[in-house]
Amino acid sequence: MIRHAKRFALPLLAAQLAGCATFQSHDNTLSCSIPVAVYPSDARALDRPLTVLVRALINTAGEPENVTITTSSRNAAADRAAVAAMSRAHCTQHAAGSGRPAPFTLTQPFVFEPAGTPGK
């Protein structure tokens, strides 16, 4: 009997808690303007494409805060250029109904191509 009681305790608890957490449908729209990161002309020339992954907390005013590199290119000039570009980003939230803008995290890749790469 003890085994059966343990097996039914979790489903019973889950049934009691059902409906405690509700999720609202959000029909918010979001638009962000993220400047192109420009590799410094005085930095060492690239011999291969580099990618920097940058993350920022976008506050309710749409301005980036806490801009950090999540994946470095292992090239300091490229990393700095990506952080500078993300720091100049701006986002606008249009909340549905009487909703208010909420802070969110934005992660953006920045790709730097060697000079003379076709199509770039």
C-alpha positions as CSV (number, residue, x, y, z in Angstrom):
1,M,0.0,0.0,0.0
2,I,2.8,2.4,0.7
3,R,4.1,2.0,-2.9
4,H,0.7,2.9,-4.4
5,A,0.5,6.0,-2.2
6,K,3.8,7.2,-3.4
7,R,2.9,6.6,-7.1
8,F,-0.3,8.6,-6.8
9,A,1.0,11.5,-4.6
10,L,2.7,13.3,-7.5
11,P,-0.3,13.1,-10.0
12,L,-2.6,14.2,-7.2
13,L,-0.4,17.1,-6.3
14,A,-0.1,18.1,-10.0
15,A,-3.9,17.9,-10.3
16,Q,-4.3,20.2,-7.3
17,L,-1.8,22.7,-8.8
18,A,-3.2,22.7,-12.3
19,G,-4.4,26.2,-13.2
20,C,-2.1,28.0,-10.8
21,A,0.2,29.1,-13.6
22,T,-1.5,30.8,-16.5
23,F,0.1,32.2,-19.7
24,Q,-1.3,35.1,-21.5
25,S,-1.1,35.5,-25.2
26,H,1.1,38.4,-26.1
27,D,0.5,40.0,-29.5
28,N,3.3,42.5,-29.1
29,T,5.4,43.5,-32.1
30,L,9.1,44.2,-31.9
31,S,11.4,46.0,-34.3
32,C,15.1,46.5,-33.8
33,S,17.6,48.6,-35.6
34,I,21.1,47.1,-35.2
35,P,24.0,48.9,-36.9
36,V,26.4,47.0,-39.1
37,A,29.7,46.3,-37.3
38,V,32.6,47.7,-39.2
39,Y,36.0,46.0,-38.9
40,P,38.6,48.7,-38.2
41,S,40.7,49.6,-41.3
42,D,43.8,49.9,-39.2
43,A,43.5,46.4,-37.7
44,R,45.2,43.3,-39.0
45,A,43.8,42.2,-42.3
46,L,41.4,39.2,-42.1
47,D,42.4,35.9,-43.8
48,R,39.2,34.1,-43.0
49,P,35.6,35.1,-41.9
50,L,35.1,35.8,-38.2
51,T,31.9,35.6,-36.2
52,V,31.2,37.3,-32.9
53,L,28.1,36.4,-30.9
54,V,27.0,39.4,-28.8
55,R,24.2,39.5,-26.2
56,A,22.5,42.5,-24.6
57,L,19.7,43.2,-22.2
58,I,17.3,45.6,-24.0
59,N,15.6,47.8,-21.4
60,T,12.0,49.1,-21.6
61,A,13.2,52.2,-23.4
62,G,14.7,50.0,-26.1
63,E,18.3,50.7,-25.3
64,P,21.0,48.0,-24.8
65,E,22.5,47.4,-21.4
66,N,25.1,44.8,-20.3
67,V,26.4,44.2,-23.7
68,T,28.6,41.1,-23.6
69,I,30.4,38.7,-25.9
70,T,29.0,35.2,-25.7
71,T,31.2,33.7,-28.4
72,S,34.5,35.5,-29.2
73,S,36.0,35.5,-32.6
74,R,39.4,35.4,-30.9
75,N,40.2,38.7,-32.7
76,A,40.1,41.7,-30.3
77,A,39.4,44.2,-33.1
78,A,36.4,42.2,-34.4
79,D,35.1,41.7,-30.9
80,R,35.3,45.4,-30.0
81,A,33.6,46.3,-33.3
82,A,30.7,43.9,-32.6
83,V,30.2,45.2,-29.1
84,A,30.3,48.8,-30.3
85,A,27.6,48.0,-32.9
86,M,25.3,46.2,-30.5
87,S,25.7,49.1,-28.0
88,R,24.2,51.5,-30.7
89,A,21.2,49.2,-31.3
90,H,17.7,50.4,-30.6
91,C,14.5,48.4,-30.3
92,T,10.9,49.4,-30.2
93,Q,8.1,47.3,-28.7
94,H,4.5,47.9,-29.6
95,A,2.5,46.3,-26.8
96,A,-1.0,44.9,-27.6
97,G,-3.9,46.5,-25.7
98,S,-2.8,48.2,-22.5
99,G,0.4,46.2,-22.2
100,R,3.7,47.8,-21.4
101,P,7.1,47.1,-23.0
102,A,9.2,44.6,-21.1
103,P,13.0,44.1,-21.0
104,F,14.3,41.2,-23.0
105,T,17.6,39.6,-24.0
106,L,18.8,40.0,-27.6
107,T,21.6,37.8,-29.0
108,Q,23.1,38.9,-32.4
109,P,25.8,37.4,-34.6
110,F,28.2,39.7,-36.3
111,V,30.2,38.3,-39.3
112,F,33.3,39.9,-40.6
113,E,34.5,38.9,-44.1
114,P,38.0,39.3,-45.5
115,A,38.4,42.2,-47.9
116,G,37.8,41.2,-51.5
117,T,35.4,38.4,-50.6
118,P,33.0,38.0,-53.6
119,G,29.5,39.2,-52.9
120,K,30.4,41.1,-49.8
